[in-house]
């Protein structure tokens, strides 16, 4: 019985160790999507800002703002809309074009 427990424990350790490189390879940075009522508010704010498109990605705790909402416009281009904790637009970036914009420009 003890040998069986050691084998099970060893298997669990190996399985756990196999998961560590995945997190390490991602730099320990796990993107957390916006959920619930916050998702509804963030979506409304981002689409009001862009005036067009559909939300194709979200993130809480983005390095540039509290919320980030990725909007794909009808022409296929993408815009990352940066929002603060009150869902105010604080900036945006057109993906792939390298154009940074501040809110109000």
ROKOLLO-121358 format. One record per atom (N, C-alpha, C): x, y, z; atom name; residue in one letter; residue number from 1. Coordinates in steps of 0.2 Angstrom, whole numbers. Example, Ala and Ser with C-alpha at 12.3 -4.5 7.8 and 13.67 -1.06 7.14 Angstrom:
% ROKOLLO-121358
xx yy zz pami gukol lummar
66 -28 39 N A 1
62 -22 39 CA A 1
66 -16 39 C A 1
64 -11 35 N S 2
68 -5 36 CA S 2
64 0 39 C S 2
//
This chain:
% ROKOLLO-121358
xx yy zz pami gukol lummar
4 -6 0 N X 1
0 0 0 CA X 1
4 6 0 C X 1
10 6 4 N X 2
14 12 4 CA X 2
17 13 -3 C X 2
19 8 -6 N X 3
23 9 -12 CA X 3
18 12 -17 C X 3
11 10 -17 N X 4
6 12 -22 CA X 4
5 20 -20 C X 4
5 22 -14 N X 5
5 29 -12 CA X 5
10 33 -15 C X 5
16 30 -15 N X 6
22 34 -17 CA X 6
22 35 -25 C X 6
19 29 -28 N X 7
19 30 -35 CA X 7
14 35 -37 C X 7
8 35 -34 N X 8
3 40 -35 CA X 8
6 47 -34 C X 8
9 48 -28 N X 9
12 55 -26 CA X 9
17 57 -32 C X 9
21 52 -34 N X 10
26 54 -39 CA X 10
23 56 -45 C X 10
18 53 -47 N X 11
14 55 -53 CA X 11
11 62 -53 C X 11
9 63 -47 N X 12
6 70 -46 CA X 12
11 75 -46 C X 12
17 74 -43 N X 13
23 78 -44 CA X 13
25 80 -51 C X 13
25 74 -55 N X 14
27 75 -62 CA X 14
22 79 -65 C X 14
16 77 -64 N X 15
11 81 -68 CA X 15
11 88 -66 C X 15
12 90 -60 N X 16
12 97 -58 CA X 16
18 100 -61 C X 16
24 97 -61 N X 17
30 100 -64 CA X 17
29 101 -71 C X 17
25 97 -74 N X 18
24 98 -82 CA X 18
20 104 -83 C X 18
16 106 -79 N X 19
12 113 -79 CA X 19
16 119 -78 C X 19
21 119 -74 N X 20
26 124 -73 CA X 20
29 128 -79 C X 20
32 124 -83 N X 21
35 127 -89 CA X 21
30 131 -93 C X 21
24 129 -94 N X 22
19 133 -97 CA X 22
18 140 -95 C X 22
17 140 -88 N X 23
16 147 -85 CA X 23
23 151 -86 C X 23
28 147 -85 N X 24
35 151 -85 CA X 24
36 153 -92 C X 24
34 149 -97 N X 25
35 151 -104 CA X 25
31 157 -106 C X 25
25 158 -102 N X 26
21 164 -104 CA X 26
23 170 -99 C X 26
29 169 -96 N X 27
31 174 -92 CA X 27
28 175 -86 C X 27
24 170 -84 N X 28
20 171 -78 CA X 28
14 176 -78 C X 28
13 178 -84 N X 29
8 183 -86 CA X 29
2 180 -89 C X 29
-4 179 -85 N X 30
-10 176 -87 CA X 30
-15 182 -88 C X 30
-18 182 -94 N X 31
-23 187 -96 CA X 31
-29 185 -93 C X 31
-32 189 -89 N X 32
-39 188 -86 CA X 32
-44 192 -90 C X 32
-49 189 -93 N X 33
-54 192 -97 CA X 33
-59 196 -92 C X 33
-62 201 -95 N X 34
-67 205 -91 CA X 34
-73 201 -91 C X 34
-77 200 -86 N X 35
-83 196 -85 CA X 35
-89 200 -82 C X 35
-95 197 -83 N X 36
-100 200 -79 CA X 36
-103 207 -81 C X 36
-105 210 -76 N X 37
-107 217 -78 CA X 37
-102 222 -80 C X 37
-96 220 -78 N X 38
-90 224 -80 CA X 38
-89 223 -88 C X 38
-90 217 -90 N X 39
-89 216 -97 CA X 39
-94 220 -101 C X 39
-100 220 -99 N X 40
-106 224 -102 CA X 40
-104 232 -102 C X 40
-101 234 -97 N X 41
-100 241 -97 CA X 41
-94 243 -101 C X 41
-89 239 -101 N X 42
-82 240 -105 CA X 42
-84 239 -112 C X 42
-88 234 -114 N X 43
-90 234 -121 CA X 43
-94 240 -123 C X 43
-99 242 -119 N X 44
-102 248 -121 CA X 44
-98 254 -122 C X 44
-93 255 -118 N X 45
-88 261 -118 CA X 45
-84 260 -124 C X 45
-81 254 -125 N X 46
-77 254 -131 CA X 46
-80 255 -138 C X 46
-86 252 -138 N X 47
-90 252 -145 CA X 47
-92 260 -146 C X 47
-94 263 -140 N X 48
-96 270 -141 CA X 48
-90 274 -143 C X 48
-84 272 -141 N X 49
-78 276 -143 CA X 49
-76 275 -150 C X 49
-76 268 -152 N X 50
-75 267 -159 CA X 50
-80 268 -164 C X 50
-86 268 -162 N X 51
-92 269 -166 CA X 51
-94 264 -171 C X 51
-90 258 -171 N X 52
-91 253 -175 CA X 52
-88 247 -173 C X 52
-89 241 -175 N X 53
-86 235 -174 CA X 53
-89 230 -169 C X 53
-85 225 -167 N X 54
-87 220 -162 CA X 54
-81 219 -157 C X 54
-83 217 -151 N X 55
-77 216 -146 CA X 55
-75 209 -148 C X 55
-68 208 -148 N X 56
-65 202 -150 CA X 56
-60 199 -145 C X 56
-59 203 -139 N X 57
-55 202 -134 CA X 57
-55 207 -128 C X 57
-54 204 -122 N X 58
-54 209 -116 CA X 58
-49 207 -111 C X 58
-47 211 -107 N X 59
-42 210 -102 CA X 59
-43 214 -96 C X 59
-42 212 -90 N X 60
-42 216 -84 CA X 60
-35 216 -82 C X 60
-33 222 -80 N X 61
-26 223 -77 CA X 61
-21 223 -82 C X 61
-23 226 -88 N X 62
-18 227 -94 CA X 62
-12 231 -91 C X 62
-7 231 -94 N X 63
-1 235 -92 CA X 63
-2 242 -93 C X 63
-6 244 -98 N X 64
-7 251 -100 CA X 64
-13 254 -96 C X 64
-18 250 -94 N X 65
-24 253 -91 CA X 65
-27 247 -86 C X 65
-33 249 -83 N X 66
-36 244 -79 CA X 66
-40 239 -83 C X 66
-43 241 -89 N X 67
-47 237 -93 CA X 67
-44 238 -100 C X 67
-44 233 -104 N X 68
-42 234 -112 CA X 68
-47 230 -115 C X 68
-50 233 -120 N X 69
-55 230 -125 CA X 69
-53 230 -132 C X 69
-52 224 -135 N X 70
-50 224 -142 CA X 70
-56 224 -146 C X 70
-57 229 -151 N X 71
-62 229 -155 CA X 71
-60 228 -162 C X 71
-63 224 -166 N X 72
-62 223 -173 CA X 72
-67 227 -177 C X 72
-65 231 -181 N X 73
-69 236 -185 CA X 73
-72 232 -191 C X 73
-77 235 -194 N X 74
-80 232 -200 CA X 74
-75 231 -206 C X 74
-69 235 -206 N X 75
-64 235 -211 CA X 75
-59 229 -210 C X 75
-60 226 -204 N X 76
-55 221 -202 CA X 76
-49 223 -198 C X 76
-49 230 -197 N X 77
-43 232 -193 CA X 77
-45 232 -185 C X 77
-40 232 -181 N X 78
-42 231 -174 CA X 78
-39 237 -170 C X 78
-43 239 -165 N X 79
-41 244 -160 CA X 79
-42 242 -153 C X 79
-36 243 -149 N X 80
-36 241 -142 CA X 80
-39 248 -138 C X 80
-44 247 -135 N X 81
-47 253 -131 CA X 81
-45 252 -124 C X 81
-42 257 -121 N X 82
-39 257 -114 CA X 82
-44 261 -110 C X 82
-47 257 -104 N X 83
-52 260 -100 CA X 83
-49 260 -93 C X 83
-51 266 -89 N X 84
-49 266 -82 CA X 84
-55 262 -78 C X 84
-54 262 -71 N X 85
-59 258 -67 CA X 85
-66 260 -68 C X 85
-67 267 -70 N X 86
-74 269 -71 CA X 86
-77 269 -78 C X 86
-73 265 -82 N X 87
-75 264 -89 CA X 87
-74 270 -93 C X 87
-70 274 -91 N X 88
-68 280 -96 CA X 88
-62 278 -100 C X 88
-63 280 -107 N X 89
-57 279 -111 CA X 89
-51 283 -109 C X 89
-46 280 -109 N X 90
-40 284 -107 CA X 90
-34 283 -112 C X 90
-36 280 -118 N X 91
-31 279 -123 CA X 91
-34 273 -128 C X 91
-30 273 -134 N X 92
-32 268 -138 CA X 92
-26 267 -143 C X 92
-25 261 -146 N X 93
-20 259 -150 CA X 93
-23 255 -156 C X 93
-21 257 -162 N X 94
-23 253 -168 CA X 94
-18 248 -169 C X 94
-20 241 -168 N X 95
-16 236 -169 CA X 95
-13 235 -175 C X 95
-6 234 -175 N X 96
-3 233 -182 CA X 96
0 239 -185 C X 96
-3 245 -183 N X 97
-1 251 -186 CA X 97
3 255 -182 C X 97
4 253 -176 N X 98
9 257 -171 CA X 98
6 264 -170 C X 98
0 265 -170 N X 99
-3 272 -169 CA X 99
-5 272 -162 C X 99
-2 276 -158 N X 100
-4 277 -151 CA X 100
-8 284 -151 C X 100
-14 283 -147 N X 101
-18 289 -147 CA X 101
-20 290 -139 C X 101
-20 296 -137 N X 102
-23 298 -130 CA X 102
-30 299 -131 C X 102
-34 298 -126 N X 103
-41 300 -126 CA X 103
-41 308 -127 C X 103
-46 310 -131 N X 104
-47 317 -132 CA X 104
-43 320 -138 C X 104
-39 316 -141 N X 105
-36 318 -147 CA X 105
-40 318 -153 C X 105
//
